[in-house]
Structures are given as C-alpha cells and as structure tokens.
Amino acid sequence: MNAANAACGGFDVIRRRLAQSGAQAASKGKILLATVYGDIHDIGKNIVRTVLENYGYTVIDLGRDVPAEAVVETAIREDIKLVGLSALMTTTVSSMADTIAALRRSGHDCRIMVGGAVLTPEYAVEIGADYYAKDAKQSADIARLVLG
C-alpha cells in the first residue's frame, strides 16, 4: 500500500510538470475513469489516466471503490462518450459487470472500455464492455477510435 501511495504521488508530480511545460492544447474529449466498487487497487488506472491526459484527453477520475450509481450519474451529467473501468481482484469483476449493466439501463450513449490484471478480452465481451484494454497504450488507441 505504501508503494502504491508513493506511485500516486509520483503521477501527481508528472501531471503538474506536464501542465507547467507549455500551453494547454484543446481537449480531444472527456473520458471517465473509475476503479469499480469493492476494489481499492488503482495504480493501473492512474497510469491509464496519465497516458490519456498526455494524449490530450480530459479525464474525470472518480478514484477507487466507486459505486455503479456514481459512474452512471457522472457519465450522464458530464455527457461522457467513453467510460473506462478498472478491476484488479477477481472478487470485484462482478462489480464491473454491475456497473456496465447500470450504464446500459440508464440509456446513456457511451462506449465502455475495461482493463485490469484479472480481465480477458473474452470476459470483457461477456460482461458487455465495448472494448478491452490490455494496457495504457491500448486505452489511448481506444480513445482515439471513439473520440478522435
């Protein structure tokens, strides 16, 4: 846990330095990220966030242990077109499925990408995700496909 907290601190420093390095470019679009309910592991999500921001996307990061309702409410309020969900533990992938189901029930028109050490492309399809991102670079490729 201490190593994870240190890594998060490092990502904060990187984000501040990138922001200070020059003029802000126009955002390519907004992406919502969250580690699903019951899961407190967010290093991978934080790496994805940093990469997506570096590619010019505005990221709304809800953090870790995020209930499905919070994801749905934010996606609708912010008119999000791409939602990224993360899970590290096998015990929390059911929360990912619940979150995807809640997004679909809401009728909000968004695409959903999922990632995490315990996921596979086959499981992503099974739980109704539109995309499986095996790593941060692939999440940027998916963002480019969905948002331009």
Wavefront OBJ file of the C-alpha trace (Angstrom):
o trace
v 0.000 0.000 0.000
v 2.868 2.389 0.749
v 4.383 1.704 -2.670
v 1.014 2.377 -4.317
v 0.670 5.664 -2.463
v 4.207 6.650 -3.467
v 3.448 5.825 -7.107
v 0.329 8.009 -6.970
v 2.427 10.849 -5.594
v 4.821 10.383 -8.486
v 1.970 10.563 -11.001
v 0.815 13.821 -9.406
v 4.290 15.304 -9.885
v 4.359 14.168 -13.527
v 0.928 15.706 -14.190
v 1.981 19.034 -12.630
v 5.192 19.109 -14.675
v 3.354 18.329 -17.888
v 0.854 21.090 -17.150
v 3.696 23.552 -16.496
v 5.568 22.602 -19.658
v 3.548 24.775 -22.001
v 0.222 25.975 -23.259
v -2.736 23.678 -22.836
v -3.984 22.196 -26.082
v -7.686 21.867 -26.712
v -9.106 18.690 -25.234
v -9.805 15.843 -27.623
v -12.754 14.809 -25.435
v -13.723 13.717 -21.947
v -13.165 10.245 -20.561
v -14.499 8.947 -17.249
v -12.297 6.507 -15.306
v -13.113 4.541 -12.163
v -11.905 1.523 -10.245
v -15.084 -0.425 -9.550
v -16.853 -0.822 -6.229
v -15.034 -3.063 -3.770
v -11.617 -2.639 -5.382
v -9.019 -0.285 -3.908
v -6.229 -1.031 -6.384
v -5.784 1.900 -8.722
v -2.173 2.026 -9.896
v -3.117 0.735 -13.350
v -5.980 3.209 -13.634
v -3.639 6.010 -12.616
v -1.166 5.011 -15.327
v -4.002 4.979 -17.874
v -5.116 8.419 -16.671
v -1.629 9.874 -17.096
v -1.271 8.415 -20.604
v -4.724 9.614 -21.704
v -4.053 13.107 -20.378
v -0.726 13.118 -22.200
v -2.570 12.262 -25.424
v -4.779 15.328 -24.921
v -7.925 13.894 -23.344
v -9.668 15.398 -20.337
v -10.002 12.684 -17.707
v -12.576 12.693 -14.947
v -11.178 10.238 -12.412
v -13.681 9.056 -9.814
v -10.977 7.146 -7.956
v -11.270 3.703 -6.451
v -14.063 1.713 -4.820
v -16.641 3.597 -6.918
v -20.307 2.555 -6.784
v -22.070 1.974 -10.108
v -24.517 4.803 -9.395
v -21.682 7.333 -9.185
v -20.340 6.218 -12.561
v -23.773 6.466 -14.191
v -24.586 9.863 -12.642
v -21.252 11.348 -13.704
v -21.401 9.887 -17.215
v -24.829 11.439 -17.764
v -24.063 14.792 -16.084
v -20.777 15.258 -17.969
v -22.081 13.769 -21.262
v -19.232 11.262 -21.319
v -18.746 9.270 -24.529
v -16.075 6.883 -23.185
v -16.052 5.256 -19.753
v -13.063 3.244 -18.546
v -13.499 0.753 -15.715
v -10.717 -0.997 -13.833
v -10.615 -4.037 -11.559
v -7.658 -5.920 -10.185
v -9.297 -8.517 -7.952
v -11.342 -11.463 -9.174
v -13.836 -10.721 -6.398
v -14.657 -7.315 -7.906
v -15.226 -8.153 -11.560
v -18.889 -8.712 -10.689
v -18.987 -5.031 -9.673
v -17.632 -4.208 -13.117
v -20.450 -6.206 -14.708
v -22.969 -4.421 -12.450
v -21.587 -1.020 -13.444
v -21.784 -1.846 -17.143
v -25.358 -3.098 -16.705
v -26.299 0.120 -14.867
v -24.800 2.250 -17.647
v -26.735 0.278 -20.264
v -30.004 0.530 -18.276
v -29.569 4.297 -17.985
v -29.806 4.642 -21.758
v -26.765 6.910 -21.818
v -24.974 6.666 -25.156
v -21.387 5.868 -24.204
v -18.789 3.286 -25.036
v -17.176 1.280 -22.242
v -13.604 0.033 -22.067
v -12.393 -2.251 -19.307
v -8.997 -3.278 -18.057
v -7.211 -4.908 -15.177
v -4.989 -7.832 -14.411
v -7.835 -10.322 -13.939
v -9.693 -9.483 -17.155
v -9.518 -11.113 -20.552
v -10.927 -9.978 -23.894
v -13.453 -12.811 -23.680
v -14.657 -11.758 -20.241
v -14.942 -8.145 -21.413
v -17.352 -9.293 -24.117
v -19.237 -11.494 -21.643
v -19.933 -8.580 -19.274
v -20.998 -6.240 -22.076
v -17.960 -3.986 -22.470
v -17.321 -2.468 -25.869
v -13.530 -2.651 -25.569
v -10.833 -4.464 -23.628
v -7.624 -2.502 -22.999
v -4.702 -4.732 -22.113
v -2.520 -1.726 -21.238
v -2.416 2.076 -21.101
v -1.303 2.458 -24.725
v -4.246 0.411 -25.917
v -6.590 2.619 -23.865
v -5.235 5.614 -25.798
v -5.832 3.758 -29.069
v -9.428 3.072 -28.000
v -9.906 6.721 -27.024
v -8.664 7.799 -30.455
v -11.096 5.367 -32.101
v -14.091 6.553 -30.038
v -13.341 10.268 -29.607
v -10.917 11.071 -32.385
l 1 2 3 4 5 6 7 8 9 10 11 12 13 14 15 16 17 18 19 20 21 22 23 24 25 26 27 28 29 30 31 32 33 34 35 36 37 38 39 40 41 42 43 44 45 46 47 48 49 50 51 52 53 54 55 56 57 58 59 60 61 62 63 64 65 66 67 68 69 70 71 72 73 74 75 76 77 78 79 80 81 82 83 84 85 86 87 88 89 90 91 92 93 94 95 96 97 98 99 100 101 102 103 104 105 106 107 108 109 110 111 112 113 114 115 116 117 118 119 120 121 122 123 124 125 126 127 128 129 130 131 132 133 134 135 136 137 138 139 140 141 142 143 144 145 146 147 148
